[in-house]
Amino acid sequence: MEKDLNINIVEVTRIEGHGNIVIDVRKGRIKELRFDIIESPRFFEAMLRGRRYDEAHHIMSRICGICAVSHTSASLKAIESAMGIRISRQAALLRKLAFSGEMLQSHILHLFFLVLPDLVGAGSIVPLLESHPELARRTLGLKRLSNDICAVVAGRHIHPISLVPGGVAHTPGTGELKTLKKRLEDSFRELDALFEFLSGMPAPEFRLEREFISLKARGEYAAYAGEPFSSMNYPMDSISFRKRIKEYMVPHSAAKHAKSPRGTYMVGALARVNNNFRQLRPTARAIAKKAGLVPPLTNPFQNNMAQLVECFQMTEDAVAAIDKLLEMGPRPEPLKRPKAYGTGIGMVEAPRGTLYHEYRINKDGIVERAECIIPTAQNLRSIEDDLRGFIPGILHMPKKEISGLIESLVRAYDPCISCSTHIMDVRFV
Amino acid sequence: MRDFERPKAAFFSFTSCEGCQLAILSCEEALPEILKRIEVVNFREAMSERSDDYKIAFIEGSVSTEEEIARVTKIRERADFVVALGACATTGGLNCLKNRFPMDDVKRIVYGKDAGQIETVPARPIDSVIKVDYRLHGCPISGKEFLAFFADLVMGRSPRTPNYPVCVDCKMAGNICVFEKGMYCVGPVTRAGCDAICVTYGSVCWGCRGYVDDPNVNAHRETLKRYGLTAKGVAQKLDLYGGKKQ
């Protein structure tokens, strides 16, 4: 179609952070396409330099309010691997529980506050409170529950408190855990309702073969634990990750872009479901099948549904973690002390994808160097590639609809721009 | 009864993690009630609509670029009442840690040879640029405190800020003093209002709410030394949230 089109979306709304989309189509051909990142950089690597190891997780949590538990966890794993600390089984279970809470919280926030308004043609959740009160009540309840999981373990979700080097500094009571378990079991009803609603709103059709990178773990669905894995199946582990993934600056973005040895790749819920389908627990896997999310996956719009599948997974994971904790009988434990110093790597699956922290800590316990690779920065190249592939197929539509679909596609990635600019890889020199 | 016209309110984010806005979204049960009292006309993180017509502006984040200085000044011109949301906005917060180094070094540390395309100035609290009418402290803000402030605001009461140290909250929470546990904290000079939640959950007070008025910093510096912290350790304890202490 020989069409001219100029789209300039200033500050895409209902995403985390500040980004613009610029698209220029001349005679049906894309001349220019950019997802500009205009967030103010915060320079976390510089902030961390010269600080004590036991402040690092506290500082790095502040990279992002939405995925604070993920940044804290990756930070703690990096510190603990550098300093030869092995946390107890109870501490690991508590951290996993908080992690499930955060993933649930982040996905619910994205699906309900950011995506749902698109589906019903509203600008925000505000009209939904009146037009879909039942759905609003259910999802706000789910969000409350996910907050409470983090609150029980870590004091709060936004900047968790008790997750510290050497373990977990607070022990939840048996009663609290039992109450939480009951609420989690009851919440499947609410998730079912949300699934019914979302299934009634099929994702736009768009297929593009792609590489997916996520962590993969033995015997569990990778979230807090696991080693990096590519759907292209070339060898990769946490040690080689930074060498495999090349980050580079582009002129229009305060966040770096990244590429794998194969080029563009995607991280996040869709990547995890694709790579770890067989590790999904029964209910989550049944939901994935029902939703048609069976690998190999190709449609980035399905990331929304993949997040919902993970809500089921995280709820089942949380119940399983609580069961183990109750069986052990949670009791206060001393924190493990550092035994060594050097370089350490910490990797987790943040809600938006694979997150990498690497620190060098000297013999005085001071952080000398920090490096991070952030999920959204890894997805920026994929977002632009997808837009390039998607736009030609929708050029016949009115401009307003095209803009709407483009925003929906970007939003489906659930970009977290604060994260992607607030820290970039980079060595202290 | 006359129809009540809801004041228009806008939310803005500057250099921050957007966690304080999230803390407001996390007041789940209260959200419908909040929306009955104010009309939110700007909240980019959660809504598509935007408007420049508002009475109350909630501002999260520090100011750390020339563009942000201009933007925060515009917001001040439009709003009757400006609320600083959270440590980044009230004291500069953790962002100020970068101010320990020359800005050129900071850019080079993070962006290497591409440093030239990045713009930054030393991070600062918003009241170093504009007049602020009320401050909600903390990293992040406490949802409970936000709701109490919100109630005062819509009822036309003048909101109060605690002006006593975290130690008071900590005693009320029934905590054992962290100094008794071989840890260090800055609670004795830090503004309360957080229920000492960090100590309750096994950590220490990090000072995120800034100083109380007239803090006895010198005395606390001596205490930290007496408990075995080096001079450098003392300085680091005090400067974590120390861009500008309120």
Chai-1 contact restraints between the chains, C-beta under 6 A:
chainA,res_idxA,chainB,res_idxB,connection_type,confidence,min_distance_angstrom,max_distance_angstrom,comment,restraint_id
A,T13,B,R44,contact,1.0,0.0,6.0,A-B,restraint_1
A,T13,B,S48,contact,1.0,0.0,6.0,A-B,restraint_2
A,S40,B,T15,contact,1.0,0.0,6.0,A-B,restraint_3
A,S40,B,S64,contact,1.0,0.0,6.0,A-B,restraint_4
A,S40,B,T65,contact,1.0,0.0,6.0,A-B,restraint_5
A,P41,B,I118,contact,1.0,0.0,6.0,A-B,restraint_6
A,R42,B,T15,contact,1.0,0.0,6.0,A-B,restraint_7
A,R42,B,N95,contact,1.0,0.0,6.0,A-B,restraint_8
A,F43,B,K98,contact,1.0,0.0,6.0,A-B,restraint_9
A,F43,B,V106,contact,1.0,0.0,6.0,A-B,restraint_10
A,F43,B,V110,contact,1.0,0.0,6.0,A-B,restraint_11
A,E45,B,I109,contact,1.0,0.0,6.0,A-B,restraint_12
A,E45,B,V110,contact,1.0,0.0,6.0,A-B,restraint_13
A,A46,B,K98,contact,1.0,0.0,6.0,A-B,restraint_14
A,A46,B,F101,contact,1.0,0.0,6.0,A-B,restraint_15
A,A46,B,V106,contact,1.0,0.0,6.0,A-B,restraint_16
A,A46,B,I109,contact,1.0,0.0,6.0,A-B,restraint_17
A,M47,B,L97,contact,1.0,0.0,6.0,A-B,restraint_18
A,M47,B,K98,contact,1.0,0.0,6.0,A-B,restraint_19
A,R62,B,C17,contact,1.0,0.0,6.0,A-B,restraint_20
A,R62,B,L94,contact,1.0,0.0,6.0,A-B,restraint_21
A,C64,B,C17,contact,1.0,0.0,6.0,A-B,restraint_22
A,G65,B,C17,contact,1.0,0.0,6.0,A-B,restraint_23
A,G65,B,E18,contact,1.0,0.0,6.0,A-B,restraint_24
A,G65,B,G19,contact,1.0,0.0,6.0,A-B,restraint_25
A,G65,B,L22,contact,1.0,0.0,6.0,A-B,restraint_26
A,F113,B,A46,contact,1.0,0.0,6.0,A-B,restraint_27
A,G123,B,M47,contact,1.0,0.0,6.0,A-B,restraint_28
A,G123,B,S48,contact,1.0,0.0,6.0,A-B,restraint_29
A,G123,B,E49,contact,1.0,0.0,6.0,A-B,restraint_30
A,S124,B,A46,contact,1.0,0.0,6.0,A-B,restraint_31
A,S124,B,M47,contact,1.0,0.0,6.0,A-B,restraint_32
A,L129,B,P32,contact,1.0,0.0,6.0,A-B,restraint_33
A,L140,B,E28,contact,1.0,0.0,6.0,A-B,restraint_34
A,K143,B,E28,contact,1.0,0.0,6.0,A-B,restraint_35
A,R144,B,E28,contact,1.0,0.0,6.0,A-B,restraint_36
A,N147,B,S26,contact,1.0,0.0,6.0,A-B,restraint_37
A,G155,B,I197,contact,1.0,0.0,6.0,A-B,restraint_38
A,G155,B,Y201,contact,1.0,0.0,6.0,A-B,restraint_39
A,I158,B,G19,contact,1.0,0.0,6.0,A-B,restraint_40
A,I158,B,L22,contact,1.0,0.0,6.0,A-B,restraint_41
A,I158,B,A23,contact,1.0,0.0,6.0,A-B,restraint_42
A,I158,B,P140,contact,1.0,0.0,6.0,A-B,restraint_43
A,H159,B,P140,contact,1.0,0.0,6.0,A-B,restraint_44
A,I161,B,C198,contact,1.0,0.0,6.0,A-B,restraint_45
A,I161,B,Y201,contact,1.0,0.0,6.0,A-B,restraint_46
A,I161,B,S203,contact,1.0,0.0,6.0,A-B,restraint_47
A,S162,B,Y201,contact,1.0,0.0,6.0,A-B,restraint_48
A,S162,B,G202,contact,1.0,0.0,6.0,A-B,restraint_49
A,A169,B,G202,contact,1.0,0.0,6.0,A-B,restraint_50
A,A169,B,S203,contact,1.0,0.0,6.0,A-B,restraint_51
A,H170,B,Y201,contact,1.0,0.0,6.0,A-B,restraint_52
A,H170,B,G202,contact,1.0,0.0,6.0,A-B,restraint_53
A,M249,B,D114,contact,1.0,0.0,6.0,A-B,restraint_54
A,S418,B,C17,contact,1.0,0.0,6.0,A-B,restraint_55
A,S418,B,E18,contact,1.0,0.0,6.0,A-B,restraint_56
A,M424,B,V110,contact,1.0,0.0,6.0,A-B,restraint_57
A,V426,B,V110,contact,1.0,0.0,6.0,A-B,restraint_58
A,F428,B,I109,contact,1.0,0.0,6.0,A-B,restraint_59
